[in-house]
Amino acid sequence: MKKQGILVLIAMSLVACNGKSGQAPAAIAPAAQPATATASTGDVLARVNGENITTDDVKKVSGSKLAQAEMELYDVRKDGIDQIIDDKILSAEATSQNVSKDDLMKKNVNDKIKIEDKDVEKFYNEKKDQMQGKKLDEVKPNIKSYLFREKFQKAYGEYVGGLRKKAKIEMLIKAPKIEVAEGDDNPSMGPKDAPIKIVEFTDYQCPFCGRARPAINQVMEAYKGKVRYTLRDFPLSFHQDAVKAHEAAHCAGEQGKYWDMNHKLFAAQQAIKVDDLKKYAGEIKLNQKKFDECLDSGKFTGKVNANQAYGETVGVSGTPAFFINGRMLSGARPFENFKSIIDDELRSAE
């Protein structure tokens, strides 16, 4: 069940800064057991004046769209499989207890959910600025419905999760993956042999990249020692100050303080002119002369451009773009989106 807002459904498309279309992605693994209509690499899809147009040709002009479509198709299939699995294990449990599935759900999920007036009032007071001036009595039914769905999700997940652990489930569907390299000398955190590799393409001037920081911090804390996180540059063409900001981070990295500058830049995305960058260098106690010379010389311009060009080859067209063990996740997503993929990858590695 998807969580929805009280009065307004927030558009999920507003999670990323969008740039130009990407080029061809690297090889993508099949999303599942291949359907007969699915074209394989090199298949001839059309001809013009006797000249073949192949799958590879299409990837060169529609790479990022194809990568996104592969992932969306996988998500739809995976959701459908999960629904069928849940239904089967609930039916089996109901049969073993000699009750109906509805009674089983009522006892173990619905009856455990209690929404009290104090919960509704507390939620209203915390979200009052989002209520469009409506009084508590006007939105009380909507709030109760929202809180019920939220608690139902949690109770359902805990109960069915327990049944899943006891069931013998063999997941054969495979997520589409794109081979994405960390690159030479790009800033990283976490052990090199970590089972989870996250590569992010980011833009220091993109507000959505800034909004993604809490989720990334939570991932690194929740999966300490299990995640290797690498940041690659992807300054979008319409963000005029972004390239120099990325160069500044690398110049700070020369003095062992890449992440200090990274934190400064994301905390002050509206103030990243060259003078601002030099001021931040002083604030994080860099050797000012060395930093200024590095930034003014454009020493890392080539590195930034190379990272961006590489991002385009793997289907990046907007920021932030994450690849979790090669599985693409676009935009400023909540921790739960990362957790779902990471947990799935960890289970697959067992």
Buried (B, 14 or more C-beta within 10 A) or exposed (E): EEEEEBEEEEEEEEBBBBBEBBBBBBEBEBBBEEEEEEEEEEEEEEEEEEEEEBBEBBBEEBBBBBBBEBBEBBEEBBEEBEEEBBEEBBEBBBEEEEBEBEEBBEEBBBEBBEBEEEBBEEBBEEBEEEBEEBEBEEBBEBBBEBBBBBBBEEBBEEBBEEBBEEEEEEEEEEBBBBEBBBBEEBBBBBEEEBBBBBBBBBBBBBBBBBBBBEBBEBBBEEBEEBBBBBBBBBBBEEBEBBBBBBBBBBBBBBBEBBBBBBBBBBEBBEBBEBEBBBBBBEEBEBEEEEBBEBBEEEBBBEBBBBBBEBBBBBBBBBBBBBBBBBBBBBBBBEBEBBBBBBEBBBEEEE
